Amino acid sequence: MFEYRAVNKKYAQEVLTQLRNKETSQVEFRKGLVRLGRVLGLEIVEDFETEEKLVETPLGTIYKGIRIKDFEKVCIVTVLRAAWPLTEGLVKIFYSAKQGVIAARRAEEKGMHNREFDIEVNYVKVPKMNGDEILIISDVMVATGSTLIAALKELLKRGRAKKYYIASVISTPVAIEKLGKFAAEANIDLKLFTIAVDPELNDKGYIVPGLGDAGDRAFGT
Ligand code: URA
């Protein structure tokens, strides 16, 4: 099963506009990613089921509240490096999450063929999956979808989660289509949450209008 949701909230769109602005400094860019991580976390949590929870207040009254189911089963996997600040924001919401990291890069020297790059996954460190975890993959720019699919394949080699979410800032229609096909083939429940869907990729694989190289802009390289 695959679904995607674009978060068209005013706050998210205002922060995204700051990120798109080429005049935005490195520090403000990084802070913007943290803010969007919180927004995405709050949107993703809306997708979780809840159950009734009774608590006694200091005034001696019983309050009928809620508990978010599976909240403690969340594991956030950061696709290095640009998603690091995005994860910082996600962790503010999913404060009890386990965490993992994946390092992947485009094998640039081979060039882009049919909107595809060869992807080298060179580091994976993730908690073991037992089938009941909620895995959130944090990846700022979902351009071709190839990096995410390579990451998902690596994760699936290490066990299955109950549900998979992708938290991203900008995605493209090409990537959304590819992720949908992959979710069906791999038989996983996958939902992509993104702040925007941009129409195109240029011949270097950058999203247009996009926001440039998110890693370089966040880390000042
Ligand atoms: N990665 C980026 O940082 N920017 C893009 O536009 C595409 C991939």
Residues whose N, C-alpha, C, O or C-beta is under 5 A from the ligand:
A	BS01	URA	M141 A143 G205 Y206 I207 G210 G212 D213 A214 G215
